[in-house]
Amino acid sequence: METIHANEYHDIVKASDPQVAPDGERVAFVRSVPEDGEGYESTIHVVPLGGGEPTQFTISEGVDSSPRWSPSGDRLAFVSTRGADDDRPQLWVLPTAGGEARQVTDVAGGVSQLAWSPDGTRIAFVQQSTEDDREKERDISLNGEEYEPETPDPRVIDRKVYRAGQRYFDGKRSHVYTADLDDDSVSRLTDGDFDFSGPEWGDETTLYYGVKREGDPDDNIIVDIVAYDTDSGEEETLFQTSGWGASMAATEDGRIAYVYSPEENATLRQSEIKLFDRATEETVTLTESLDRTLSNPPQWDADEERVYFGTPDEGDYVIWRVAGDGSDEPQQVVGEGHITDFSVGADAIAYAKSEWDHPGDVFVSTPGGAETHRLTRLNAEYLDERAVGQPEELWFESDDGTEVQGWVLTPPDFDSDEQYPLVVEIHGGPHSMWSTTGTMWHEFQTLAAQGYVVFWSNPRGSTGYGEEHMAAIERGWGTVDYDDVMAGTDAIAEREYVDTDNMFVTGGSYGGYLTSWIIGQTDRFKGAVTQRGVYELNSFYGSTDAFKLIEWDFDTTPWEEPEFLWERSPMAHVQNVTTPTLVVHSDNDFRVPVNNAEMLYLLLKKNDVETRLVRYPREGHELSRSGEPGHVVDRLERIVRWFDGYSDYHEVPTALERGDDGLSAAEENGDEETDSEDEQ
């Protein structure tokens, strides 16, 4: 059988955002596949719950997302960039019995977060708009006029957080709107210099949403939950929660299930599902007995009696349910695998899940999880011709006896009597969790196919193992987490088939932090690739949109303990590094701005370490997960080339000597590599 290669990312189809139809007979979902080196084709497909092949529901033009059935199931709303000159998505509605989709909105800021009114006459949504857009009503309709927002010159900044993802805010705020489907008119419900989010209908005239307007909204996570009366236009603040935005689900009789994260040290604490009852004004915590943080927001079942939600759980991403009155403890209803999205119907739960043997499909289960059925096999033809390895789960003891979960993936045609090089992979976050699949499926399988044993784990700091495990790295990045990764490496290195003279390490974001920390503490690894990493905590605090991570994880600031933050930074130990290190970063990464990579690269150069800096234009922090397909492939090929060049099992020159050899982009363009400011 053929092995998996980096450039086959172009062949892998992904499923997301499954939505059960009100009649309980169909599931709509988004099908995405790379279209070329720069973009993706994303269309809405529908598959019968009883079995059968998926049917393409929207045309292959633009990028479609967010399918949402009308309450009666006669229409499907979705967001699409079709027909646009830029990437501003608009609201479209398609009759499900047949016919053409029609564009409902033509607004300056684009459309997201769709929510149908219970009577099916209106759709609430969120749009990002500037004060000028609102004054000139470009957020209501462009009236067919061409619109191209101007880039400020100069860019004058007044906010603490003025950019995120891979874009500048440039005065935009998120506001809540409704589209009336009788005449396609758009109305704005909110105003002011605040961000509104999470619109959810209760009854036909009550819309709930959240807004951050306490103190400086950029410097706290306090969210007001508001009830808006669409008849009178009056709003009432019901209560406050804390979190990254409003995430809730409401019933017609005024019960609101919502996400709550403790305001203090939020990154080290578990998030919860709470329930507020408007009739009694009482609040109960539905997940009080569950020592897990949330990965999916709450959803009510069709009878509005139970609340469903998702969490990480010891290497799986699973679905739970709990009684809406808090009368019982949460019950896990769907487990095993990596569930990314789900929706709850009258008699079924539909969800997108990946497992070790496939990168993602649509599944359906009964509400209690008693029966499960796989609805799609989107990559069947591709997988039938590929050797896909099954990871081995292992639990190992760290230095202090803590049990840590990890996995090992061996190469195709593995022979336990032979020896192989080892790649240690480290996840980001730090408060996240790896499974055997998810977004890393292709990368793990590619490295194994290249002849490497691949090891990954969930060291302390990870979610999915309880709050104590997650909070163990408070004021201690690079302490017990380092111990855990190295203990796992030791456990794998004891196996005779692992060549301990040929070990490599890589990770991204916080994984980049720990990768660069490791090579500053030990020379056991023959090569390293550090990606989009935090390398100096003081400068990271001053340039990121996530400065709260430092305040909460380290309980300090640069002006209080600059020397402490410096000592906990990989940059402070760069003089100890001898490991050849590839530094990978994105130009528009505003979560971990590129200055961190520039500094690490320069210091490695100054200390005569074999190194190279690779920067990706137009990309942000999510490059490895959702970047331009050509860049996703190039990044993975460069990781493989870097390790191959220092491996005794791959007879190739180092990447510094190979030019463009082994890169798909070079083969397609026929170009010779030349040194530049972006790669040298």
PAKETI-192540 format. One record per residue (C-alpha): residue in three letters; x, y negated, z. Coordinates in steps of 0.5 Angstrom, whole numbers, plus 500, padded with zeros to 3 digits. Last residue first. Layout:
R   resn     x     y     z
R    ALA     X     Y     Z
...
This chain:
R   resn     x     y     z
R    GLN   536   435   511
R    GLU   529   435   510
R    ASP   525   428   510
R    GLU   530   424   509
R    SER   532   428   502
R    ASP   536   433   500
R    THR   535   436   494
R    GLU   532   443   492
R    GLU   531   445   485
R    ASP   524   445   482
R    GLY   521   450   478
R    ASN   514   447   480
R    GLU   511   454   482
R    GLU   517   457   484
R    ALA   519   451   488
R    ALA   512   451   492
R    SER   512   459   493
R    LEU   519   458   497
R    GLY   524   464   497
R    ASP   530   460   494
R    ASP   529   453   495
R    GLY   536   452   497
R    ARG   539   458   500
R    GLU   545   455   504
R    LEU   541   452   510
R    ALA   536   457   509
R    THR   542   462   511
R    PRO   544   467   506
R    VAL   540   473   505
R    GLU   541   480   507
R    HIS   536   481   511
R    TYR   537   486   517
R    ASP   543   483   521
R    SER   538   477   522
R    TYR   540   470   521
R    GLY   538   468   514
R    ASP   532   472   515
R    PHE   529   468   521
R    TRP   530   461   517
R    ARG   527   464   511
R    VAL   521   467   515
R    ILE   519   460   518
R    ARG   520   457   512
R    GLU   515   462   508
R    LEU   510   460   514
R    ARG   511   453   513
R    ASP   510   453   505
R    VAL   504   457   506
R    VAL   500   452   510
R    HIS   503   446   506
R    GLY   500   449   500
R    PRO   494   451   503
R    GLU   493   443   506
R    GLY   493   444   513
R    SER   487   447   517
R    ARG   490   452   522
R    SER   498   451   521
R    LEU   497   444   520
R    GLU   493   442   526
R    HIS   497   437   529
R    GLY   497   432   523
R    GLU   498   433   515
R    ARG   499   428   510
R    PRO   506   429   509
R    TYR   510   435   512
R    ARG   516   434   515
R    VAL   522   439   515
R    LEU   528   438   520
R    ARG   534   442   519
R    THR   539   445   524
R    GLU   545   449   526
R    VAL   547   446   532
R    ASP   553   441   532
R    ASN   551   437   538
R    LYS   550   431   535
R    LYS   545   435   530
R    LEU   541   438   536
R    LEU   540   431   538
R    LEU   538   428   532
R    TYR   533   434   531
R    LEU   530   433   538
R    MET   529   425   537
R    GLU   526   426   530
R    ALA   521   432   533
R    ASN   519   427   539
R    ASN   518   421   534
R    VAL   513   425   530
R    PRO   507   424   534
R    VAL   505   430   538
R    ARG   497   429   538
R    PHE   498   423   533
R    ASP   501   428   528
R    ASN   501   424   521
R    ASP   508   426   519
R    SER   507   433   521
R    HIS   513   437   524
R    VAL   518   443   524
R    VAL   524   443   527
R    LEU   529   449   525
R    THR   534   451   530
R    PRO   540   455   530
R    THR   541   457   537
R    THR   547   453   541
R    VAL   543   449   546
R    ASN   546   447   552
R    GLN   547   440   550
R    VAL   539   440   549
R    HIS   538   440   556
R    ALA   534   434   557
R    MET   531   434   551
R    PRO   527   440   553
R    SER   523   436   558
R    ARG   522   437   565
R    GLU   529   433   567
R    TRP   526   427   564
R    LEU   519   428   567
R    PHE   523   428   574
R    GLU   527   422   572
R    PRO   521   418   570
R    GLU   517   419   576
R    GLU   513   413   578
R    TRP   514   409   571
R    PRO   513   415   567
R    THR   507   418   570
R    THR   505   423   575
R    ASP   500   429   577
R    PHE   504   433   572
R    ASP   499   437   569
R    TRP   493   431   570
R    GLU   497   425   569
R    ILE   501   429   563
R    LEU   495   431   560
R    LYS   492   425   561
R    PHE   497   422   555
R    ALA   493   426   550
R    ASP   492   420   544
R    THR   500   421   544
R    SER   505   415   544
R    GLY   507   413   551
R    TYR   506   420   554
R    PHE   510   423   549
R    SER   516   418   550
R    ASN   516   420   557
R    LEU   515   428   556
R    GLU   521   429   551
R    TYR   520   435   547
R    VAL   513   436   546
R    GLY   513   440   540
R    ARG   510   440   533
R    GLN   514   446   531
R    THR   520   449   534
R    VAL   523   455   530
R    ALA   529   459   533
R    GLY   535   463   531
R    LYS   539   468   534
R    PHE   536   468   541
R    ARG   539   470   547
R    ASP   543   464   548
R    THR   539   462   554
R    GLN   536   455   558
R    GLY   536   450   553
R    ILE   534   455   548
R    ILE   528   457   552
R    TRP   526   449   553
R    SER   526   449   545
R    THR   521   454   545
R    LEU   517   452   551
R    TYR   516   445   548
R    GLY   514   448   541
R    GLY   509   453   544
R    TYR   506   446   548
R    SER   505   444   540
R    GLY   508   450   536
R    GLY   512   456   538
R    THR   518   460   535
R    VAL   523   465   538
R    PHE   528   470   535
R    MET   531   476   537
R    ASN   537   480   533
R    ASP   542   482   538
R    THR   537   486   542
R    ASP   535   490   537
R    VAL   528   493   539
R    TYR   527   500   537
R    GLU   530   503   543
R    ARG   524   499   547
R    GLU   527   495   553
R    ALA   527   489   549
R    ILE   520   489   549
R    ALA   520   489   557
R    ASP   525   484   557
R    THR   521   479   552
R    GLY   515   480   557
R    ALA   519   478   563
R    MET   522   472   558
R    VAL   515   470   557
R    ASP   513   470   564
R    ASP   519   467   567
R    TYR   518   461   562
R    ASP   511   460   564
R    VAL   513   461   571
R    THR   518   455   570
R    GLY   518   451   564
R    TRP   512   447   565
R    GLY   512   446   573
R    ARG   508   440   575
R    GLU   502   444   575
R    ILE   504   451   572
R    ALA   500   455   576
R    ALA   494   452   574
R    MET   491   457   569
R    HIS   493   463   573
R    GLU   489   460   579
R    GLU   483   458   575
R    GLY   482   465   572
R    TYR   485   469   567
R    GLY   482   467   560
R    THR   486   460   560
R    SER   494   460   559
R    GLY   498   456   564
R    ARG   501   463   566
R    PRO   503   467   560
R    ASN   499   469   555
R    SER   503   474   550
R    TRP   506   475   544
R    PHE   511   480   541
R    VAL   512   481   533
R    VAL   517   487   531
R    TYR   520   484   525
R    GLY   520   487   518
R    GLN   517   482   513
R    ALA   511   486   514
R    ALA   511   484   521
R    LEU   512   477   520
R    THR   506   477   515
R    GLN   502   480   520
R    PHE   503   475   525
R    GLU   502   469   521
R    HIS   496   472   518
R    TRP   492   474   524
R    MET   495   467   528
R    THR   488   463   527
R    GLY   484   469   530
R    THR   487   475   531
R    THR   490   480   537
R    SER   488   474   542
R    TRP   492   468   544
R    MET   489   463   550
R    SER   489   456   551
R    HIS   491   451   557
R    PRO   498   450   554
R    GLY   496   448   549
R    GLY   500   452   544
R    HIS   502   459   544
R    ILE   509   462   544
R    GLU   511   468   539
R    VAL   517   472   540
R    VAL   520   475   534
R    LEU   524   482   534
R    PRO   529   485   530
R    TYR   528   492   528
R    GLN   531   499   530
R    GLU   530   506   527
R    ASP   528   512   531
R    SER   521   509   533
R    ASP   520   509   525
R    PHE   515   503   523
R    ASP   512   504   516
R    PRO   509   497   516
R    PRO   512   493   521
R    THR   511   493   529
R    LEU   506   489   533
R    VAL   506   488   540
R    TRP   501   485   545
R    GLY   501   481   551
R    GLN   498   481   558
R    VAL   501   478   564
R    GLU   501   481   571
R    THR   505   477   577
R    GLY   510   481   580
R    ASP   514   475   582
R    ASP   519   476   576
R    SER   513   477   571
R    GLU   510   484   571
R    PHE   508   487   564
R    TRP   501   488   561
R    LEU   501   491   554
R    GLU   496   491   548
R    GLU   499   495   542
R    PRO   497   491   535
R    GLN   494   494   529
R    GLY   498   494   523
R    VAL   495   492   516
R    ALA   498   495   510
R    ARG   494   492   504
R    GLU   490   494   498
R    ASP   483   495   502
R    LEU   484   489   505
R    TYR   484   484   499
R    GLU   478   488   497
R    ALA   474   488   503
R    ASN   476   480   505
R    LEU   469   478   506
R    ARG   466   484   509
R    THR   459   481   511
R    LEU   454   483   516
R    ARG   457   487   521
R    HIS   452   490   526
R    THR   452   490   534
R    GLU   446   493   538
R    ALA   446   493   546
R    GLY   448   485   546
R    GLY   443   483   550
R    PRO   440   478   545
R    THR   441   484   539
R    SER   447   483   536
R    VAL   450   480   529
R    PHE   456   479   526
R    VAL   459   475   520
R    ASP   467   476   518
R    GLY   474   474   520
R    PRO   481   475   519
R    HIS   480   483   519
R    ASP   484   489   522
R    TRP   486   486   529
R    GLU   479   483   530
R    SER   476   476   527
R    LYS   469   474   529
R    ALA   463   469   527
R    TYR   457   470   530
R    ALA   450   471   530
R    ILE   445   473   536
R    ALA   439   476   535
R    ASP   431   476   536
R    ALA   429   469   537
R    GLY   435   466   534
R    VAL   442   464   538
R    SER   448   461   534
R    PHE   455   463   534
R    ASP   462   460   533
R    THR   469   462   534
R    ILE   469   470   537
R    HIS   476   473   537
R    GLY   475   480   538
R    GLU   472   485   544
R    GLY   466   482   547
R    VAL   458   480   546
R    VAL   453   480   552
R    GLN   457   478   558
R    GLN   452   477   564
R    PRO   453   470   568
R    GLU   450   471   575
R    ASP   442   471   576
R    SER   437   466   579
R    GLY   441   460   576
R    ASP   434   457   573
R    GLY   436   458   566
R    ALA   438   465   567
R    VAL   445   466   564
R    ARG   448   469   558
R    TRP   455   470   556
R    ILE   459   471   549
R    VAL   466   473   548
R    TYR   473   470   546
R    ASP   478   476   547
R    GLY   485   477   550
R    GLU   483   477   557
R    ASP   477   473   557
R    PRO   476   466   553
R    THR   469   463   554
R    GLY   463   463   550
R    PHE   456   460   552
R    TYR   448   463   552
R    VAL   443   459   556
R    ARG   437   463   558
R    GLU   429   462   559
R    GLU   428   457   553
R    ASP   424   462   549
R    ALA   428   461   543
R    ASP   435   462   547
R    TRP   438   456   549
R    GLN   445   454   547
R    PRO   451   452   551
R    PRO   458   450   548
R    ASN   463   454   546
R    SER   470   456   549
R    LEU   469   455   556
R    THR   473   456   562
R    ARG   473   462   566
R    ASP   472   464   574
R    LEU   465   466   573
R    SER   461   465   580
R    GLU   459   458   579
R    THR   457   459   572
R    LEU   450   456   572
R    THR   451   450   577
R    VAL   445   447   579
R    THR   442   440   578
R    GLU   436   437   581
R    GLU   432   431   578
R    THR   426   435   580
R    ALA   422   434   573
R    ARG   428   432   569
R    ASP   432   438   571
R    PHE   439   438   570
R    LEU   443   444   569
R    LYS   451   445   569
R    ILE   455   450   565
R    GLU   462   449   568
R    SER   470   447   566
R    GLN   475   451   569
R    ARG   481   446   572
R    LEU   488   445   570
R    THR   486   440   564
R    ALA   481   437   568
R    ASN   486   434   574
R    GLU   481   430   577
R    GLU   474   429   573
R    PRO   472   436   574
R    SER   469   439   567
R    TYR   462   439   566
R    VAL   458   442   560
R    TYR   451   441   559
R    ALA   444   445   560
R    ILE   439   440   560
R    ARG   432   441   562
R    GLY   426   436   560
R    ASP   420   441   558
R    GLU   422   441   551
R    THR   429   444   552
R    ALA   436   441   552
R    ALA   443   443   550
R    MET   449   440   552
R    SER   456   438   550
R    ALA   457   430   551
R    GLY   464   428   550
R    TRP   471   430   553
R    GLY   469   432   559
R    SER   465   429   565
R    THR   458   428   567
R    GLN   453   423   569
R    PHE   446   423   570
R    LEU   439   421   567
R    THR   441   414   563
R    GLU   434   412   560
R    GLU   434   409   553
R    GLU   428   405   550
R    GLY   426   405   543
R    SER   419   406   544
R    ASP   417   411   540
R    THR   424   414   539
R    ASP   425   415   547
R    TYR   432   416   548
R    ALA   435   420   554
R    VAL   442   418   556
R    ILE   447   423   559
R    ASP   453   418   561
R    VAL   460   421   560
R    ILE   466   420   565
R    ILE   472   422   561
R    ASN   477   417   563
R    ASP   482   412   560
R    ASP   480   411   553
R    PRO   473   409   556
R    ASP   476   404   560
R    GLY   471   403   566
R    GLU   465   407   565
R    ARG   462   407   557
R    LYS   463   414   555
R    VAL   456   415   551
R    GLY   452   422   551
R    TYR   446   424   547
R    TYR   439   426   548
R    LEU   433   425   543
R    THR   426   425   546
R    THR   420   424   541
R    GLU   419   431   538
R    ASP   421   434   545
R    GLY   428   435   547
R    TRP   432   433   541
R    GLU   440   434   542
R    PRO   445   428   540
R    GLY   452   430   542
R    SER   456   424   541
R    PHE   456   416   543
R    ASP   463   412   543
R    PHE   463   405   545
R    ASP   463   398   543
R    GLY   456   397   542
R    ASP   450   400   539
R    THR   445   406   539
R    LEU   439   408   535
R    ARG   441   407   528
R    SER   436   408   523
R    VAL   436   411   516
R    SER   431   412   511
R    ASP   430   418   507
R    ASP   423   417   505
R    ASP   419   423   509
R    LEU   426   426   511
R    ASP   427   420   516
R    ALA   434   420   518
R    THR   436   419   525
R    TYR   443   415   527
R    VAL   447   416   533
R    HIS   454   412   534
R    SER   461   413   534
R    ARG   466   407   534
R    LYS   470   405   528
R    GLY   475   399   530
R    ASP   481   402   526
R    PHE   480   409   529
R    TYR   487   411   526
R    ARG   487   418   523
R    GLN   491   424   523
R    GLY   488   427   529
R    ALA   487   421   534
R    ARG   488   414   533
R    TYR   487   408   538
R    VAL   487   410   545
R    LYS   489   405   549
R    ARG   485   400   545
R    ASP   487   393   543
R    ILE   491   394   536
R    VAL   492   389   531
R    ARG   494   393   524
R    PRO   497   388   520
R    ASP   494   389   514
R    PRO   488   393   516
R    THR   487   399   511
R    GLU   480   396   507
R    PRO   474   401   507
R    GLU   473   403   500
R    TYR   465   402   498
R    GLU   462   402   491
R    GLU   455   400   491
R    GLY   449   405   490
R    ASN   445   402   496
R    LEU   451   403   501
R    SER   446   405   506
R    ILE   445   405   514
R    ASP   452   404   516
R    ARG   453   399   510
R    GLU   448   395   514
R    LYS   452   389   514
R    GLU   453   388   521
R    ARG   454   395   522
R    ASP   459   396   517
R    ASP   463   390   520
R    GLU   462   393   527
R    THR   466   399   524
R    SER   462   405   523
R    GLN   463   413   525
R    GLN   457   417   524
R    VAL   453   421   528
R    PHE   447   425   526
R    ALA   439   426   528
R    ILE   435   429   523
R    ARG   428   427   522
R    THR   421   430   520
R    GLY   422   438   522
R    ASP   417   437   528
R    PRO   422   439   533
R    SER   427   434   531
R    TRP   433   437   527
R    ALA   440   436   530
R    LEU   446   434   525
R    GLN   453   433   529
R    SER   457   429   523
R    VAL   455   424   517
R    GLY   460   419   513
R    GLY   462   412   515
R    ALA   460   408   510
R    VAL   453   411   508
R    ASP   449   414   503
R    THR   444   419   506
R    VAL   439   424   504
R    GLN   442   427   498
R    ARG   438   432   495
R    ALA   439   440   494
R    GLU   436   443   488
R    GLY   430   448   488
R    GLY   428   455   491
R    ALA   425   457   497
R    THR   430   455   502
R    PRO   429   447   500
R    LEU   436   444   501
R    VAL   437   438   505
R    TRP   444   434   504
R    LEU   447   429   509
R    GLN   453   426   507
R    PRO   461   427   508
R    ARG   466   422   507
R    ASP   472   425   503
R    ASP   473   420   497
R    ASP   470   419   491
R    ALA   463   423   493
R    GLY   459   427   488
R    ARG   460   433   493
R    THR   463   431   500
R    SER   457   435   504
R    VAL   454   436   510
R    PHE   448   441   511
R    ALA   440   441   512
R    LEU   437   448   510
R    ARG   429   447   509
R    ASP   423   452   509
R    GLY   426   455   516
R    SER   420   452   520
R    PRO   425   449   525
R    SER   429   446   519
R    TRP   435   451   519
R    ARG   442   447   520
R    PRO   448   449   515
R    SER   454   445   518
R    SER   459   445   512
R    ASP   460   444   505
R    VAL   466   441   501
R    GLY   466   438   494
R    GLU   463   442   489
R    SER   462   450   489
R    ILE   454   449   489
R    THR   450   451   495
R    PHE   446   458   497
R    GLN   451   463   495
R    THR   448   470   497
R    PRO   451   474   502
R    GLU   451   482   500
R    GLY   446   486   504
R    GLY   444   488   511
R    GLY   438   487   515
R    LEU   440   481   518
R    PRO   440   478   510
R    VAL   446   474   508
R    VAL   446   466   506
R    HIS   452   463   504
R    ILE   454   455   504
R    THR   460   453   501
R    SER   467   451   502
R    GLU   472   451   497
R    TYR   479   448   500
R    GLY   484   443   498
R    GLU   491   441   497
R    GLY   495   448   494
R    ASP   489   450   490
R    GLU   482   452   492
R    PRO   483   455   499
R    VAL   477   459   501
R    SER   472   457   506
R    ARG   465   461   507
R    VAL   460   457   511
R    PHE   454   461   514
R    ALA   447   462   514
R    VAL   444   468   517
R    ARG   437   471   515
R    GLU   431   475   517
R    GLY   430   472   524
R    ASP   424   467   521
R    PRO   428   461   525
R    ALA   434   462   521
R    VAL   440   464   525
R    GLN   446   460   524
R    PRO   453   462   523
R    ASP   458   456   523
R    SER   465   460   520
R    ALA   467   465   515
R    LYS   474   465   512
R    VAL   476   468   506
R    ILE   484   470   505
R    ASP   487   470   498
R    HIS   491   463   498
R    TYR   494   465   505
R    GLU   497   471   500
R    ASN   503   466   500
R    ALA   505   468   506
R    HIS   506   476   504
R    ILE   502   482   507
R    THR   504   489   505
R    GLU   502   493   499
R    MET   500   500   500
